[in-house]
Amino acid sequence: MSLSKPYLRITRPKAFIPNYIMDSRYAPDRLQLGRAYINIEKELRNIFNYIEPDERNKNVFSFELYSLLLRACTEVELNCKLIMEANGAKPTNGKHFTMTDYIKLERSSKLSKYIAVFPNWRKRADPNDTESELKYEDKKMIPFAKFGDPTPTKPEWYTAYNDVKHDRENFLEKASFDNCIYAVAGILVLLYSQFGSRCVNTYGINNLDMGCWDDDYDGIFDADVIFSIIRPTLNDWAPDELYEFDWKVLSNNPNPFDKFSF
């Protein structure tokens, strides 16, 4: 049996996303979170003026990248916390949420199934031979891949963030170009898992070409951002995990949303 109410800040198939995520009771801060992401992505775009998106530059590190990694991972933590708190979750340690708590978002949102695609990634057929064939390809990243492991663990880019945050002198090299790209992509994945293609609809302007299908989440994600998002498929969800409701009717309910039990 499908779910008759959506969970707070958790999108799933079988219900057209804009119908419920636009309700302020679902999440009052959608536009602000979208603006925060755009500002962080601007920092990354600026870095592209100095570091080419190239396979050979993955391990480049700098103070500028360090600042970006800290800001991006802080935004990742904020989004995770907002999802957990909205659904009534409490920190495992009784004090504050950690990534150990956020790993539980895999059960609610299938984060390990989201792929962020960075287009036009530069790569040599042989990275050690500057005369080998030059390719431009899609760089497919799964920021939360480790959430889906048999024994879930923290993402490598997040571990790097913690290391460099607490001991910059010894771990500055972990503030790498690649880790920064993964962290920024991780923010967008979290936003998409909450708001679908309206995740960076920053000023409330409906400029997306939307469509509606029973077996899909919502319409086309066509915002002006670096990454495209490949979301979980319908088959990634069990039948009893899917949404199925009439939002026109449900929206009149004084309590139209449920809380996911973490």
Short mmCIF file of the C-alpha atoms (twelve columns), coordinates in Angstrom:
data_MODEL
# 
_entry.id   MODEL 
# 
loop_
_atom_site.group_PDB 
_atom_site.id 
_atom_site.type_symbol 
_atom_site.label_atom_id 
_atom_site.label_alt_id 
_atom_site.label_comp_id 
_atom_site.label_asym_id 
_atom_site.label_seq_id 
_atom_site.Cartn_x 
_atom_site.Cartn_y 
_atom_site.Cartn_z 
_atom_site.pdbx_PDB_model_num 
ATOM 1   C CA . MET A 1   0.000  0.000  0.000   1 
ATOM 2   C CA . SER A 2   1.359  3.427  -0.968  1 
ATOM 3   C CA . LEU A 3   1.680  6.340  1.447   1 
ATOM 4   C CA . SER A 4   -1.363 8.594  1.763   1 
ATOM 5   C CA . LYS A 5   0.652  11.585 3.040   1 
ATOM 6   C CA . PRO A 6   4.098  12.933 2.129   1 
ATOM 7   C CA . TYR A 7   6.832  13.139 4.733   1 
ATOM 8   C CA . LEU A 8   8.220  16.538 5.608   1 
ATOM 9   C CA . ARG A 9   11.198 17.535 3.410   1 
ATOM 10  C CA . ILE A 10  11.282 14.133 1.694   1 
ATOM 11  C CA . THR A 11  10.245 13.718 -1.955  1 
ATOM 12  C CA . ARG A 12  9.295  10.394 -3.485  1 
ATOM 13  C CA . PRO A 13  7.739  9.158  -6.736  1 
ATOM 14  C CA . LYS A 14  4.071  8.768  -7.586  1 
ATOM 15  C CA . ALA A 15  3.132  12.303 -6.549  1 
ATOM 16  C CA . PHE A 16  3.762  15.437 -8.592  1 
ATOM 17  C CA . ILE A 17  6.314  17.348 -6.500  1 
ATOM 18  C CA . PRO A 18  5.292  21.017 -6.928  1 
ATOM 19  C CA . ASN A 19  1.834  20.212 -5.613  1 
ATOM 20  C CA . TYR A 20  3.076  19.669 -2.077  1 
ATOM 21  C CA . ILE A 21  6.602  21.082 -1.740  1 
ATOM 22  C CA . MET A 22  5.300  24.578 -2.512  1 
ATOM 23  C CA . ASP A 23  3.208  24.472 0.657   1 
ATOM 24  C CA . SER A 24  4.977  26.480 3.391   1 
ATOM 25  C CA . ARG A 25  4.025  23.813 5.921   1 
ATOM 26  C CA . TYR A 26  6.285  21.393 4.061   1 
ATOM 27  C CA . ALA A 27  9.361  23.629 4.372   1 
ATOM 28  C CA . PRO A 28  9.297  27.407 4.879   1 
ATOM 29  C CA . ASP A 29  12.924 27.964 3.838   1 
ATOM 30  C CA . ARG A 30  13.114 26.471 0.340   1 
ATOM 31  C CA . LEU A 31  13.962 29.724 -1.413  1 
ATOM 32  C CA . GLN A 32  16.614 30.693 1.135   1 
ATOM 33  C CA . LEU A 33  18.323 27.313 0.836   1 
ATOM 34  C CA . GLY A 34  18.314 27.648 -2.940  1 
ATOM 35  C CA . ARG A 35  19.933 31.076 -2.689  1 
ATOM 36  C CA . ALA A 36  22.595 29.735 -0.340  1 
ATOM 37  C CA . TYR A 37  23.428 26.984 -2.833  1 
ATOM 38  C CA . ILE A 38  23.693 29.429 -5.727  1 
ATOM 39  C CA . ASN A 39  26.104 31.614 -3.749  1 
ATOM 40  C CA . ILE A 40  28.304 28.621 -2.962  1 
ATOM 41  C CA . GLU A 41  28.230 27.452 -6.550  1 
ATOM 42  C CA . LYS A 42  29.345 30.933 -7.628  1 
ATOM 43  C CA . GLU A 43  32.496 30.422 -5.565  1 
ATOM 44  C CA . LEU A 44  33.164 27.164 -7.379  1 
ATOM 45  C CA . ARG A 45  32.547 28.773 -10.770 1 
ATOM 46  C CA . ASN A 46  35.030 31.492 -9.889  1 
ATOM 47  C CA . ILE A 47  37.636 28.862 -9.023  1 
ATOM 48  C CA . PHE A 48  37.194 27.432 -12.531 1 
ATOM 49  C CA . ASN A 49  38.793 30.668 -13.761 1 
ATOM 50  C CA . TYR A 50  42.043 29.523 -12.153 1 
ATOM 51  C CA . ILE A 51  41.782 25.731 -12.003 1 
ATOM 52  C CA . GLU A 52  40.618 23.914 -15.113 1 
ATOM 53  C CA . PRO A 53  38.058 21.105 -14.519 1 
ATOM 54  C CA . ASP A 54  40.570 18.455 -15.565 1 
ATOM 55  C CA . GLU A 55  41.309 14.986 -14.229 1 
ATOM 56  C CA . ARG A 56  44.920 15.990 -13.576 1 
ATOM 57  C CA . ASN A 57  43.795 18.806 -11.272 1 
ATOM 58  C CA . LYS A 58  41.710 16.634 -8.945  1 
ATOM 59  C CA . ASN A 59  44.267 16.805 -6.138  1 
ATOM 60  C CA . VAL A 60  45.114 20.497 -6.428  1 
ATOM 61  C CA . PHE A 61  44.616 22.208 -3.067  1 
ATOM 62  C CA . SER A 62  44.740 25.765 -1.742  1 
ATOM 63  C CA . PHE A 63  43.445 28.093 0.953   1 
ATOM 64  C CA . GLU A 64  40.668 29.192 -1.412  1 
ATOM 65  C CA . LEU A 65  39.553 25.594 -1.834  1 
ATOM 66  C CA . TYR A 66  39.807 25.126 1.930   1 
ATOM 67  C CA . SER A 67  37.345 27.988 2.455   1 
ATOM 68  C CA . LEU A 68  34.962 26.583 -0.136  1 
ATOM 69  C CA . LEU A 69  35.093 23.076 1.341   1 
ATOM 70  C CA . LEU A 70  34.245 24.388 4.805   1 
ATOM 71  C CA . ARG A 71  31.360 26.470 3.532   1 
ATOM 72  C CA . ALA A 72  29.953 23.697 1.329   1 
ATOM 73  C CA . CYS A 73  30.123 21.022 4.019   1 
ATOM 74  C CA . THR A 74  28.532 23.364 6.556   1 
ATOM 75  C CA . GLU A 75  25.622 23.752 4.125   1 
ATOM 76  C CA . VAL A 76  25.446 19.958 3.739   1 
ATOM 77  C CA . GLU A 77  25.204 19.632 7.523   1 
ATOM 78  C CA . LEU A 78  22.502 22.295 7.696   1 
ATOM 79  C CA . ASN A 79  20.307 20.589 5.106   1 
ATOM 80  C CA . CYS A 80  20.709 17.204 6.771   1 
ATOM 81  C CA . LYS A 81  19.841 18.690 10.152  1 
ATOM 82  C CA . LEU A 82  16.748 20.429 8.789   1 
ATOM 83  C CA . ILE A 83  15.412 17.174 7.356   1 
ATOM 84  C CA . MET A 84  16.048 15.282 10.589  1 
ATOM 85  C CA . GLU A 85  14.568 17.974 12.845  1 
ATOM 86  C CA . ALA A 86  11.467 18.459 10.697  1 
ATOM 87  C CA . ASN A 87  10.710 14.774 11.158  1 
ATOM 88  C CA . GLY A 88  11.239 14.819 14.911  1 
ATOM 89  C CA . ALA A 89  14.604 13.018 15.003  1 
ATOM 90  C CA . LYS A 90  16.941 13.512 17.956  1 
ATOM 91  C CA . PRO A 91  20.756 13.363 17.965  1 
ATOM 92  C CA . THR A 92  22.142 9.961  18.852  1 
ATOM 93  C CA . ASN A 93  24.563 11.511 21.332  1 
ATOM 94  C CA . GLY A 94  21.814 13.621 22.879  1 
ATOM 95  C CA . LYS A 95  23.676 16.862 22.101  1 
ATOM 96  C CA . HIS A 96  24.027 17.587 18.400  1 
ATOM 97  C CA . PHE A 97  23.605 15.805 15.099  1 
ATOM 98  C CA . THR A 98  26.629 14.203 13.442  1 
ATOM 99  C CA . MET A 99  27.187 12.417 10.158  1 
ATOM 100 C CA . THR A 100 26.406 9.183  12.012  1 
ATOM 101 C CA . ASP A 101 22.854 10.530 12.359  1 
ATOM 102 C CA . TYR A 102 22.722 11.813 8.791   1 
ATOM 103 C CA . ILE A 103 23.545 8.384  7.375   1 
ATOM 104 C CA . LYS A 104 19.969 7.481  8.402   1 
ATOM 105 C CA . LEU A 105 18.745 9.730  5.584   1 
ATOM 106 C CA . GLU A 106 19.501 6.833  3.260   1 
ATOM 107 C CA . ARG A 107 16.373 5.074  4.543   1 
ATOM 108 C CA . SER A 108 14.163 8.106  4.023   1 
ATOM 109 C CA . SER A 109 15.589 9.576  0.840   1 
ATOM 110 C CA . LYS A 110 17.797 7.023  -0.997  1 
ATOM 111 C CA . LEU A 111 20.643 9.531  -1.168  1 
ATOM 112 C CA . SER A 112 23.073 6.907  -2.454  1 
ATOM 113 C CA . LYS A 113 20.962 6.631  -5.607  1 
ATOM 114 C CA . TYR A 114 21.353 10.274 -6.619  1 
ATOM 115 C CA . ILE A 115 23.954 11.022 -9.274  1 
ATOM 116 C CA . ALA A 116 25.290 14.511 -9.913  1 
ATOM 117 C CA . VAL A 117 26.693 15.001 -13.400 1 
ATOM 118 C CA . PHE A 118 29.359 17.609 -14.101 1 
ATOM 119 C CA . PRO A 119 29.562 18.207 -17.863 1 
ATOM 120 C CA . ASN A 120 32.634 18.926 -19.937 1 
ATOM 121 C CA . TRP A 121 35.218 17.324 -17.646 1 
ATOM 122 C CA . ARG A 122 38.612 17.376 -19.354 1 
ATOM 123 C CA . LYS A 123 40.582 14.142 -19.469 1 
ATOM 124 C CA . ARG A 124 43.510 12.584 -21.324 1 
ATOM 125 C CA . ALA A 125 43.298 8.962  -22.442 1 
ATOM 126 C CA . ASP A 126 46.652 8.538  -20.708 1 
ATOM 127 C CA . PRO A 127 46.980 11.101 -17.881 1 
ATOM 128 C CA . ASN A 128 50.779 10.746 -18.004 1 
ATOM 129 C CA . ASP A 129 51.006 11.486 -21.716 1 
ATOM 130 C CA . THR A 130 50.203 15.059 -22.735 1 
ATOM 131 C CA . GLU A 131 49.955 13.966 -26.363 1 
ATOM 132 C CA . SER A 132 47.387 11.218 -25.779 1 
ATOM 133 C CA . GLU A 133 43.804 11.675 -26.913 1 
ATOM 134 C CA . LEU A 134 42.000 14.554 -25.199 1 
ATOM 135 C CA . LYS A 135 38.402 13.937 -24.169 1 
ATOM 136 C CA . TYR A 136 35.612 16.024 -22.711 1 
ATOM 137 C CA . GLU A 137 33.136 13.868 -20.866 1 
ATOM 138 C CA . ASP A 138 30.485 13.846 -18.161 1 
ATOM 139 C CA . LYS A 139 31.901 13.387 -14.688 1 
ATOM 140 C CA . LYS A 140 29.311 11.324 -12.824 1 
ATOM 141 C CA . MET A 141 29.504 11.621 -9.065  1 
ATOM 142 C CA . ILE A 142 27.542 9.966  -6.269  1 
ATOM 143 C CA . PRO A 143 28.278 12.188 -3.258  1 
ATOM 144 C CA . PHE A 144 26.500 9.906  -0.802  1 
ATOM 145 C CA . ALA A 145 27.480 6.571  -2.333  1 
ATOM 146 C CA . LYS A 146 28.868 5.295  0.985   1 
ATOM 147 C CA . PHE A 147 25.447 5.688  2.609   1 
ATOM 148 C CA . GLY A 148 24.328 2.717  0.520   1 
ATOM 149 C CA . ASP A 149 27.174 0.362  1.497   1 
ATOM 150 C CA . PRO A 150 26.365 -2.766 3.558   1 
ATOM 151 C CA . THR A 151 28.109 -0.969 6.421   1 
ATOM 152 C CA . PRO A 152 27.389 2.708  5.729   1 
ATOM 153 C CA . THR A 153 30.183 5.192  6.340   1 
ATOM 154 C CA . LYS A 154 30.870 8.898  5.943   1 
ATOM 155 C CA . PRO A 155 31.626 10.212 2.447   1 
ATOM 156 C CA . GLU A 156 35.343 10.596 1.809   1 
ATOM 157 C CA . TRP A 157 34.952 14.286 0.986   1 
ATOM 158 C CA . TYR A 158 33.206 14.849 4.318   1 
ATOM 159 C CA . THR A 159 35.967 13.048 6.227   1 
ATOM 160 C CA . ALA A 160 38.454 15.292 4.405   1 
ATOM 161 C CA . TYR A 161 36.467 18.333 5.544   1 
ATOM 162 C CA . ASN A 162 36.628 17.245 9.172   1 
ATOM 163 C CA . ASP A 163 40.343 16.542 8.956   1 
ATOM 164 C CA . VAL A 164 41.270 19.884 7.432   1 
ATOM 165 C CA . LYS A 165 38.843 21.790 9.657   1 
ATOM 166 C CA . HIS A 166 40.479 20.478 12.822  1 
ATOM 167 C CA . ASP A 167 44.108 20.406 11.639  1 
ATOM 168 C CA . ARG A 168 44.647 22.603 8.607   1 
ATOM 169 C CA . GLU A 169 48.430 22.581 8.910   1 
ATOM 170 C CA . ASN A 170 48.726 18.813 8.481   1 
ATOM 171 C CA . PHE A 171 45.736 18.182 6.250   1 
ATOM 172 C CA . LEU A 172 45.489 21.184 3.918   1 
ATOM 173 C CA . GLU A 173 45.974 18.876 0.915   1 
ATOM 174 C CA . LYS A 174 42.583 17.354 1.709   1 
ATOM 175 C CA . ALA A 175 40.983 20.652 0.717   1 
ATOM 176 C CA . SER A 176 41.297 19.419 -2.842  1 
ATOM 177 C CA . PHE A 177 39.573 20.516 -6.022  1 
ATOM 178 C CA . ASP A 178 37.819 17.138 -6.289  1 
ATOM 179 C CA . ASN A 179 36.563 17.151 -2.696  1 
ATOM 180 C CA . CYS A 180 35.145 20.639 -3.200  1 
ATOM 181 C CA . ILE A 181 33.255 19.611 -6.331  1 
ATOM 182 C CA . TYR A 182 31.794 16.587 -4.523  1 
ATOM 183 C CA . ALA A 183 30.765 18.707 -1.531  1 
ATOM 184 C CA . VAL A 184 28.985 21.297 -3.679  1 
ATOM 185 C CA . ALA A 185 27.257 18.497 -5.603  1 
ATOM 186 C CA . GLY A 186 26.239 17.017 -2.244  1 
ATOM 187 C CA . ILE A 187 24.327 20.197 -1.371  1 
ATOM 188 C CA . LEU A 188 22.382 20.045 -4.623  1 
ATOM 189 C CA . VAL A 189 21.548 16.367 -4.099  1 
ATOM 190 C CA . LEU A 190 20.148 17.168 -0.650  1 
ATOM 191 C CA . LEU A 191 18.129 20.061 -2.035  1 
ATOM 192 C CA . TYR A 192 16.785 17.920 -4.853  1 
ATOM 193 C CA . SER A 193 15.839 15.163 -2.395  1 
ATOM 194 C CA . GLN A 194 13.729 17.744 -0.554  1 
ATOM 195 C CA . PHE A 195 12.329 19.918 -3.341  1 
ATOM 196 C CA . GLY A 196 12.778 18.164 -6.666  1 
ATOM 197 C CA . SER A 197 13.239 20.439 -9.661  1 
ATOM 198 C CA . ARG A 198 12.110 23.432 -7.589  1 
ATOM 199 C CA . CYS A 199 15.205 23.170 -5.406  1 
ATOM 200 C CA . VAL A 200 16.917 26.220 -6.903  1 
ATOM 201 C CA . ASN A 201 13.802 28.141 -7.886  1 
ATOM 202 C CA . THR A 202 15.476 30.895 -5.846  1 
ATOM 203 C CA . TYR A 203 13.054 33.789 -6.116  1 
ATOM 204 C CA . GLY A 204 9.834  31.877 -6.555  1 
ATOM 205 C CA . ILE A 205 9.716  32.406 -10.325 1 
ATOM 206 C CA . ASN A 206 8.304  29.448 -12.206 1 
ATOM 207 C CA . ASN A 207 10.695 29.250 -15.157 1 
ATOM 208 C CA . LEU A 208 10.844 25.462 -15.486 1 
ATOM 209 C CA . ASP A 209 9.221  23.340 -18.149 1 
ATOM 210 C CA . MET A 210 7.164  21.005 -15.994 1 
ATOM 211 C CA . GLY A 211 5.458  17.759 -16.883 1 
ATOM 212 C CA . CYS A 212 3.725  15.080 -14.864 1 
ATOM 213 C CA . TRP A 213 4.058  11.312 -15.023 1 
ATOM 214 C CA . ASP A 214 2.783  8.635  -12.663 1 
ATOM 215 C CA . ASP A 215 6.142  6.871  -12.598 1 
ATOM 216 C CA . ASP A 216 8.260  9.961  -12.081 1 
ATOM 217 C CA . TYR A 217 8.899  12.612 -9.464  1 
ATOM 218 C CA . ASP A 218 8.179  15.783 -11.361 1 
ATOM 219 C CA . GLY A 219 9.200  17.628 -14.480 1 
ATOM 220 C CA . ILE A 220 12.475 18.563 -16.078 1 
ATOM 221 C CA . PHE A 221 15.267 19.915 -13.899 1 
ATOM 222 C CA . ASP A 222 16.476 22.793 -16.027 1 
ATOM 223 C CA . ALA A 223 17.861 25.384 -13.631 1 
ATOM 224 C CA . ASP A 224 21.000 27.367 -14.358 1 
ATOM 225 C CA . VAL A 225 23.379 25.325 -12.238 1 
ATOM 226 C CA . ILE A 226 26.593 23.454 -12.993 1 
ATOM 227 C CA . PHE A 227 25.291 19.964 -12.348 1 
ATOM 228 C CA . SER A 228 22.455 17.918 -13.726 1 
ATOM 229 C CA . ILE A 229 20.800 15.453 -11.370 1 
ATOM 230 C CA . ILE A 230 19.916 11.834 -12.034 1 
ATOM 231 C CA . ARG A 231 17.473 10.847 -9.324  1 
ATOM 232 C CA . PRO A 232 16.505 7.407  -8.008  1 
ATOM 233 C CA . THR A 233 14.249 5.428  -10.308 1 
ATOM 234 C CA . LEU A 234 10.817 4.142  -9.445  1 
ATOM 235 C CA . ASN A 235 12.303 0.658  -9.040  1 
ATOM 236 C CA . ASP A 236 14.612 1.890  -6.265  1 
ATOM 237 C CA . TRP A 237 11.565 2.192  -4.012  1 
ATOM 238 C CA . ALA A 238 9.355  -0.534 -2.580  1 
ATOM 239 C CA . PRO A 239 5.627  -0.161 -3.380  1 
ATOM 240 C CA . ASP A 240 4.833  0.763  0.223   1 
ATOM 241 C CA . GLU A 241 7.449  3.570  0.130   1 
ATOM 242 C CA . LEU A 242 5.766  5.441  -2.722  1 
ATOM 243 C CA . TYR A 243 3.484  8.440  -2.393  1 
ATOM 244 C CA . GLU A 244 -0.037 8.255  -3.709  1 
ATOM 245 C CA . PHE A 245 -2.528 10.944 -2.753  1 
ATOM 246 C CA . ASP A 246 -4.706 13.676 -4.176  1 
ATOM 247 C CA . TRP A 247 -3.035 16.871 -3.023  1 
ATOM 248 C CA . LYS A 248 -6.068 18.999 -3.883  1 
ATOM 249 C CA . VAL A 249 -7.954 17.079 -1.239  1 
ATOM 250 C CA . LEU A 250 -5.068 16.510 1.165   1 
ATOM 251 C CA . SER A 251 -4.014 20.162 1.189   1 
ATOM 252 C CA . ASN A 252 -7.241 21.042 3.011   1 
ATOM 253 C CA . ASN A 253 -6.249 18.732 5.849   1 
ATOM 254 C CA . PRO A 254 -4.931 20.736 8.839   1 
ATOM 255 C CA . ASN A 255 -2.127 18.170 9.102   1 
ATOM 256 C CA . PRO A 256 -1.320 17.045 5.536   1 
ATOM 257 C CA . PHE A 257 2.225  15.819 6.262   1 
ATOM 258 C CA . ASP A 258 3.632  12.863 8.162   1 
ATOM 259 C CA . LYS A 259 6.973  12.504 9.933   1 
ATOM 260 C CA . PHE A 260 9.433  9.811  8.941   1 
ATOM 261 C CA . SER A 261 10.563 7.668  11.836  1 
ATOM 262 C CA . PHE A 262 14.355 7.608  11.860  1 
# 
